[in-house]
């Protein structure tokens, strides 16, 4: 379903062409089965795909293991190097998470998680974004989609990146505020970030112009939070 939807990769190439071009480096933090990796490669970008889930890693290696422009790392990303327990959902691997607090909060807040079971756990290696930059270089774009662990990922970054995205879930609005505050702190060192929002998998921005952090929060709180419509926040340096 992630690789075979007609027209999807074409829409992704048009959308991510705003951030990536030939020769650029992209980090896919929480790469899952690589739905972003393929369009990024078509744009000519080199990709570091970071994914700790064993089943997803098998898919990544099947699709991209022979591509010299893709580095696949079987690790998680966090605030500091080490190891951590990854809670896996065998039936719904998109919600596997390193954040046990996030699992508890979404289970209580959203009926869609009522039947989700995190039925096993694995110990995974954790690296920081600073570690990845030291090894692979600074990315032109970094996607962060790690089911409630986004703040921890950003706490392992000491410099602003040119552009990045992070997942927004309406029922975890307060967690998104924490993530946005971290992005704002990073951006303050380089002239600040501006923002936009793309509802889940639409590959279209909700706002016609790029927004301040305050305007973004107003958009989310008044338009998307009441509808329960998740998506991704995009940030780029001014």
N, C-alpha and C positions, 0 to 999 in steps of 0.2 A: 504493500500500500504506500510505502514511502518513496519507492523508486519507479512505480509503474503508472502513476496518475497522468493521463495525457495533458500536456501543456504545462505541467507544474514546474518542471525544471527550466522551461523557457521563461516563465514568470519570475522565477528566482534569479535567473541570470540578469534580466532587466532590472530587477530590484537591487540586487547586490552589486551591480555595476556602478552604483552610486558610491560605493565604498572600496571596491577592489578592481584592480586591473592587472595586466600582464606583469609578472615579476614580483607582485606584492606578496606579502606573507599574511596568512590568516590563521588564527587560533579558533578551533571549534571545541570549546570546553563543555563536555556533555554531548559528545558527537552522536551517541545512540547508534543508528545503523548507517549514518553518513548521508542523510538527505541533503545537507548543505554542502558536503564535500564535493559532490559531483558538479553542481553548477559553479562552485568556486573554481574548480579545476578548468572548467570550460571557459572561464574568464581569464585563464592563464595564471592564476594565483597558486602559490605553494601553500600547502595546508599541513598544520599540525593538528591531528585529531586525537583528542584526549577522552578516553572512555574506560571506566573501570569494570563495567558489567561483562562477565565472561561470554554470555550469549551474544551480546552486541559486538563484542570484539571479534567473534568468529565471522559475523557478517561483514564487518569492516575489512577484515583481512581477505575475505573472499572477493569483495568488490574492488579493493584498493591496494591489496598487499603487494602487487607487482608494479605499482605506480611510483616511480622515483620522486615524484613531486608531492607525495603524501607520506608523512611520518605518523605512524599509529602508536600511541602511548597507552599502555594498560594501567593507567594510574588515575587517581582523583586529584583535584586541585583544591587547596585550602589555605588557611591563614599561616600555616607553618609546616615544614616538612615532617614526615613521620608516617604513622599508619592510622587507619580508622575503620570502624565497622560500617559496611554498606548494607542497608536493609533492602533486600530484593523482593520484588513482587513477580513471581514466575508468570502469572497470567497477564499482568499489565506492567511490563518492564519500564514503560515511560515514567512511572511514578516511583521507581526505586530511588532511595535517597540516603544521604549521609546524615541528614538532620532528623533525629528522632523526635525533636520538639515539633518540627514541621509536620511530620506524620500524625502526631497526636492532635495538632490544631486543625488540619484539614479533615481528619476523620470526624472531629466534633462539629466542624462548621459547614460541611458540604455533603448533602445526601448522596451525591454522585460517588463518594468514596465509601459508602456504606458496605458495599460488597467487596472492596479491595482488601486483599490479604498480603501482608509482607511476611512471606512464609519461610524465608531463610536469610542468612547473613553471611557475608564473606569479609575477611580482613583485606584491605587494599592499601597500597602505597599512596601517600599524599605528597605532592610537590606544590610549590607556589608559582604564581605567575611570574614573579621575579626570577625564580629558578629557570622557568621555561624561556624567558627572554634572554637570560645569560647563555643558554645553550643554543637556542634556535634563532635569536634575533627578535627585534621588536615588531609586533604585527601591525599592519595597517588597519585591521579590523579583528575584533575578538567577540565571538558569540558566547554568552554564558547562560546555560540552561541546565540547572542542576537541582531542581526540585527543593527549593527552600534553603540551599546552601550558598546562594549567590553572595551574601554578605561576607561569608568566610573566604570565598574566592577573592573578593576585592581587598580583603584585609591582608592578603599576601602580595599586593601590588603597591609599589612605592612611587610610581610615576604615572602621569596621564597618558593614555593611549589616544591615537588619532580618532578612532571611532570604536564603539562597542555596543552591544545589546544585552539586555537581561530580560528574563521572563517576568510578566506581571500576571498575578492571579488575584481577582477581586476579593476572594475570601481570605487572602493573606495580604491585605492592603497595608497593614502596619509594617510588615516585613519589607514590602516594597519601599516604604518611606525610609527605612534604614539603609537599603541599598542605594537609593537615590542620594541620600545624604553623603554616603561614601564616595559616590561618583562626583558629586559637587566639590567635595574636599580635594579630590585628585585634580579636577579641572581648574580649580582656583589657582593652581601653580602655573597655568599655561593659558590664561585668558578666559577660561570658563567653557562649559559645554552648553550646547543647545540640543533640544530634544524633539522627538516625534514618537508616534505610537502606531503600531500596525496590529490590528486585531488578528487573532490566531490564524496563521497560514493564508491570509489574504494577499500578502506581498503588496499591500497598498497602505500608504500613510493615511491616518485619520484626519490630520490637520494639514491645511494647504500650505502653511508656513511652519518653519521651525520655531520651537517654543522655549521660553524660559522654564526653569524647574517649577515655578509657581503656576504658570499657565498649564504645564503638563499635568500637575496634580489636580487642577480644576477640571481639565478635560476628563481625566480618569474618574474623578469623584462624581461628576455630574452626568457623564454620558455612559461610561463603560462599567463602572462598579455597580450601579443599580441593575444593569442587565446581566450581571454575572459573566461578562464576556472577557475572557483572558486574551493575552497577546504578548507582544514584545515591545519594550521601550528601547529606542535607539538614541544614542548620544554621539555627537560629533563635536570636536573642538571648534570654537568660533574662528 
